[in-house]
Amino acid sequence: MKKQQPQISEDKILETSWELLGEGGIEKFSMRRLADRLGIQAPSLYWYFKSKQDLYQRLANQVSKIILEEFCSEGDWKEQLTGLAVTVRSVLSRYPCSTQLMMMTLPHEPDIIRFTNRMLLCVESTPLDHEQKMQVVLTLVNYVYYFVLDDYQHERNVSAILKDQGALPGEEMIRLLDSMSESEAGLFRRMFTNGLFELMGTDGAFEFGLKLILLGIEQVIKEQEK
């Protein structure tokens, strides 16, 4: 007698995967926990996904598809790269652990390939050579990935400290800085007490970093045109 496929859909598996990633992070995600949440046996998941890595690939592909659907910027290469960076950040911020998934997977899915191709098209009109265009895309997307990941991890760190110590991390930081000399931490202490580190993860910080990258690309183009 042939085995019957479990009555569960790929869409439901993906939806439940996002729920688990949002609850416990990628380090606590497992196929067994996913199966338990779905109310099925773990082996049943392998009707749809060969492995956890295969599932990660599909989740990353889903994120890439959403980015492509939401990205509609026109204009010159700077406007397109800006629109792309803003879109990627927005989508990644809405899907828990999506940044890690994008960094952990290979471009072996159709929408991941389309996403990469769309990024390259943003700089197709520039005089940069193919290697430089790829480097532009990698630099930009790695900046966005790190920015979103850093903000995500910072929020988790703050929550963990509040849970363990019952105090905001800033209070502990002030005590530590007060115990250090001016030569060791003077500038850092002044910046911290003036609230400059609260800019981390903000729109303003993101836009400034993006501006630095675009100005760097523009400078390289100008040098090549001389």
MIZARO-928279 format. One record per residue (C-alpha): x, y, z. Coordinates in pm, 1 decimal. Layout:
N
u X | v Y | w Z
...
***
This chain:
226
u 0.0 | v 0.0 | w 0.0
u 135.0 | v 342.1 | w -94.6
u 198.1 | v 588.3 | w 181.7
u -47.3 | v 873.0 | w 188.8
u 92.7 | v 1224.0 | w 192.5
u 3.4 | v 1415.6 | w 508.4
u -278.3 | v 1664.1 | w 481.5
u -66.7 | v 1976.2 | w 514.3
u 30.2 | v 2241.6 | w 260.5
u 364.1 | v 2402.0 | w 178.3
u 212.3 | v 2743.7 | w 245.5
u 107.0 | v 2633.4 | w 594.1
u 455.4 | v 2499.9 | w 664.2
u 614.4 | v 2827.5 | w 557.2
u 365.4 | v 3034.1 | w 757.0
u 425.1 | v 2827.8 | w 1070.5
u 800.9 | v 2844.6 | w 1018.3
u 786.7 | v 3225.4 | w 1031.6
u 585.9 | v 3203.1 | w 1354.0
u 846.1 | v 2982.4 | w 1520.1
u 1133.9 | v 3197.5 | w 1398.3
u 963.2 | v 3499.8 | w 1550.2
u 913.9 | v 3326.3 | w 1883.6
u 1250.6 | v 3164.2 | w 1943.7
u 1492.7 | v 3281.5 | w 1679.8
u 1677.7 | v 3068.9 | w 1430.5
u 1892.9 | v 2901.9 | w 1696.6
u 1585.4 | v 2734.1 | w 1850.1
u 1422.4 | v 2641.9 | w 1520.9
u 1403.5 | v 2272.7 | w 1435.8
u 1202.4 | v 2046.1 | w 1210.8
u 1075.9 | v 1863.4 | w 1518.6
u 942.9 | v 2182.3 | w 1677.1
u 787.4 | v 2276.8 | w 1346.7
u 616.4 | v 1938.3 | w 1317.1
u 488.5 | v 1962.5 | w 1675.5
u 338.8 | v 2305.8 | w 1603.2
u 171.7 | v 2169.0 | w 1290.8
u 41.3 | v 1866.1 | w 1476.7
u 216.0 | v 1613.6 | w 1253.8
u 508.1 | v 1372.8 | w 1277.4
u 848.2 | v 1517.4 | w 1185.6
u 904.9 | v 1272.0 | w 895.3
u 590.6 | v 1408.0 | w 729.2
u 768.9 | v 1738.0 | w 666.3
u 1008.9 | v 1560.4 | w 434.1
u 727.2 | v 1503.5 | w 187.5
u 773.2 | v 1873.2 | w 109.8
u 1127.7 | v 1965.4 | w 211.6
u 1433.2 | v 1742.5 | w 184.8
u 1601.3 | v 1901.9 | w 485.9
u 1598.0 | v 2204.1 | w 714.0
u 1837.6 | v 2371.9 | w 472.7
u 1592.0 | v 2310.1 | w 189.9
u 1321.2 | v 2477.8 | w 399.5
u 1553.8 | v 2771.4 | w 467.1
u 1613.6 | v 2805.2 | w 93.9
u 1239.2 | v 2823.5 | w 31.3
u 1188.5 | v 3082.3 | w 305.6
u 1468.8 | v 3296.5 | w 160.8
u 1314.5 | v 3260.0 | w -182.4
u 982.0 | v 3382.0 | w -41.5
u 1152.2 | v 3689.6 | w 105.1
u 1324.0 | v 3759.6 | w -227.7
u 989.3 | v 3738.4 | w -406.9
u 830.1 | v 3989.4 | w -168.7
u 1122.3 | v 4230.2 | w -216.2
u 1080.4 | v 4208.6 | w -593.1
u 706.0 | v 4269.8 | w -566.2
u 749.9 | v 4578.8 | w -347.3
u 1049.3 | v 4732.7 | w -523.8
u 927.0 | v 4972.4 | w -789.6
u 1186.4 | v 5250.9 | w -790.0
u 1278.6 | v 5419.5 | w -1116.9
u 1530.9 | v 5690.6 | w -1199.2
u 1908.7 | v 5686.1 | w -1219.1
u 2130.9 | v 5425.3 | w -1057.5
u 2148.9 | v 5614.5 | w -726.8
u 1771.1 | v 5642.0 | w -699.1
u 1729.8 | v 5276.5 | w -785.0
u 1989.7 | v 5158.5 | w -534.4
u 1834.4 | v 5380.4 | w -267.0
u 1488.1 | v 5243.7 | w -336.3
u 1620.8 | v 4890.9 | w -335.4
u 1802.4 | v 4933.9 | w -2.4
u 1492.6 | v 5084.4 | w 161.7
u 1274.1 | v 4802.3 | w 28.8
u 1510.5 | v 4527.1 | w 140.7
u 1534.7 | v 4676.9 | w 488.6
u 1156.1 | v 4708.1 | w 514.0
u 1088.0 | v 4348.6 | w 410.5
u 1363.8 | v 4196.8 | w 623.8
u 1242.4 | v 4391.0 | w 928.2
u 896.2 | v 4236.9 | w 892.7
u 1007.3 | v 3874.2 | w 866.2
u 1189.9 | v 3742.3 | w 1175.5
u 1536.6 | v 3596.9 | w 1110.3
u 1498.8 | v 3662.4 | w 737.3
u 1837.6 | v 3834.6 | w 732.8
u 2006.1 | v 3524.2 | w 870.4
u 1820.0 | v 3310.3 | w 618.7
u 1933.7 | v 3527.8 | w 327.9
u 2291.9 | v 3500.9 | w 450.6
u 2276.2 | v 3125.6 | w 511.6
u 2133.3 | v 3020.3 | w 176.3
u 2273.1 | v 2984.1 | w -173.8
u 2124.5 | v 3155.2 | w -481.4
u 1974.4 | v 2828.8 | w -603.2
u 1612.5 | v 2943.0 | w -597.7
u 1438.4 | v 3126.7 | w -885.3
u 1334.3 | v 3439.5 | w -694.9
u 1672.9 | v 3471.0 | w -524.0
u 1827.8 | v 3470.2 | w -871.3
u 1571.1 | v 3725.9 | w -993.4
u 1645.6 | v 3942.8 | w -690.7
u 2019.8 | v 3932.5 | w -757.2
u 1962.6 | v 4007.7 | w -1124.8
u 1739.7 | v 4304.4 | w -1037.6
u 2009.0 | v 4447.1 | w -812.5
u 2262.5 | v 4421.6 | w -1093.9
u 2024.5 | v 4598.3 | w -1331.7
u 2027.4 | v 4899.3 | w -1098.6
u 2390.1 | v 4967.0 | w -1193.5
u 2382.4 | v 4836.0 | w -1549.7
u 2388.6 | v 5190.7 | w -1690.1
u 2709.1 | v 5284.6 | w -1505.2
u 3055.1 | v 5257.5 | w -1669.8
u 3170.4 | v 5012.9 | w -1403.4
u 3296.0 | v 4675.3 | w -1522.0
u 3112.8 | v 4353.4 | w -1433.8
u 3330.9 | v 4276.7 | w -1134.6
u 3277.6 | v 4625.5 | w -992.1
u 2902.8 | v 4607.5 | w -1047.9
u 2888.1 | v 4282.5 | w -854.4
u 3096.7 | v 4439.5 | w -577.5
u 2858.3 | v 4737.6 | w -562.0
u 2561.4 | v 4504.1 | w -520.5
u 2736.1 | v 4292.4 | w -255.7
u 2849.9 | v 4598.1 | w -59.7
u 2502.0 | v 4749.3 | w -59.5
u 2312.0 | v 4435.2 | w 31.7
u 2564.6 | v 4338.3 | w 300.2
u 2524.5 | v 4683.4 | w 454.1
u 2146.5 | v 4643.4 | w 468.1
u 2172.6 | v 4287.6 | w 602.3
u 2409.7 | v 4391.3 | w 879.5
u 2202.8 | v 4698.9 | w 970.1
u 1883.6 | v 4495.5 | w 1010.0
u 2062.1 | v 4210.7 | w 1187.4
u 2237.9 | v 4446.5 | w 1429.0
u 1909.7 | v 4615.6 | w 1518.6
u 1736.8 | v 4278.2 | w 1565.6
u 2015.8 | v 4146.3 | w 1787.5
u 2030.2 | v 4467.0 | w 1991.6
u 1660.4 | v 4436.9 | w 2075.8
u 1710.1 | v 4074.5 | w 2181.1
u 2010.7 | v 4168.2 | w 2395.5
u 1815.9 | v 4442.9 | w 2572.2
u 1526.6 | v 4205.5 | w 2640.0
u 1763.8 | v 3941.3 | w 2776.8
u 1935.6 | v 4188.4 | w 3011.0
u 1600.9 | v 4318.1 | w 3137.6
u 1489.8 | v 3961.9 | w 3203.4
u 1811.1 | v 3854.6 | w 3378.9
u 1904.0 | v 4172.5 | w 3565.3
u 1580.1 | v 4368.0 | w 3585.8
u 1754.8 | v 4686.5 | w 3474.3
u 1812.0 | v 4867.3 | w 3148.9
u 2153.7 | v 4795.1 | w 2991.2
u 2228.8 | v 5167.4 | w 2988.8
u 2240.3 | v 5177.4 | w 3367.6
u 2500.2 | v 4903.1 | w 3380.3
u 2695.5 | v 5073.0 | w 3100.9
u 2712.2 | v 5401.4 | w 3294.3
u 2850.5 | v 5223.0 | w 3599.5
u 3112.7 | v 5052.8 | w 3384.4
u 3215.0 | v 5375.6 | w 3211.1
u 3240.5 | v 5558.6 | w 3544.0
u 3491.9 | v 5297.2 | w 3657.1
u 3719.3 | v 5365.6 | w 3358.3
u 3967.3 | v 5648.6 | w 3308.6
u 3939.6 | v 5939.6 | w 3067.1
u 4209.7 | v 5796.4 | w 2839.4
u 4037.9 | v 5459.1 | w 2828.7
u 3680.9 | v 5565.4 | w 2761.1
u 3645.4 | v 5943.4 | w 2771.5
u 3518.4 | v 6004.4 | w 2420.1
u 3300.0 | v 5695.3 | w 2426.4
u 3151.1 | v 5802.5 | w 2762.1
u 3064.8 | v 6152.4 | w 2636.6
u 2901.5 | v 6016.2 | w 2323.3
u 2708.4 | v 5760.2 | w 2524.0
u 2581.8 | v 6003.2 | w 2786.7
u 2478.9 | v 6249.4 | w 2512.7
u 2253.6 | v 5983.2 | w 2364.7
u 2436.6 | v 5944.6 | w 2035.7
u 2423.2 | v 5566.7 | w 2055.3
u 2043.9 | v 5586.8 | w 2058.7
u 2070.5 | v 5674.3 | w 1689.5
u 2171.5 | v 5315.4 | w 1617.2
u 1904.6 | v 5138.6 | w 1414.2
u 1717.3 | v 5459.7 | w 1326.5
u 1612.4 | v 5577.7 | w 981.9
u 1862.8 | v 5860.0 | w 1005.6
u 2151.1 | v 5625.0 | w 1075.9
u 2044.2 | v 5398.4 | w 789.6
u 2019.1 | v 5685.9 | w 544.3
u 2359.1 | v 5824.1 | w 643.6
u 2531.3 | v 5490.1 | w 594.4
u 2359.5 | v 5447.9 | w 259.4
u 2472.3 | v 5795.8 | w 157.9
u 2833.8 | v 5705.9 | w 234.5
u 2812.1 | v 5400.0 | w 9.8
u 2651.5 | v 5589.1 | w -279.0
u 2905.8 | v 5870.4 | w -257.8
u 3183.4 | v 5612.7 | w -267.4
u 3038.4 | v 5450.0 | w -578.9
u 2995.4 | v 5790.6 | w -742.2
u 3358.2 | v 5876.3 | w -670.9
u 3479.3 | v 5554.7 | w -832.7
u 3269.1 | v 5630.9 | w -1142.3
u 3408.5 | v 5985.4 | w -1163.7
u 3762.9 | v 5856.8 | w -1143.1
u 3700.9 | v 5613.8 | w -1426.8
u 3550.0 | v 5885.9 | w -1644.9
u 3857.4 | v 6112.1 | w -1618.4
***
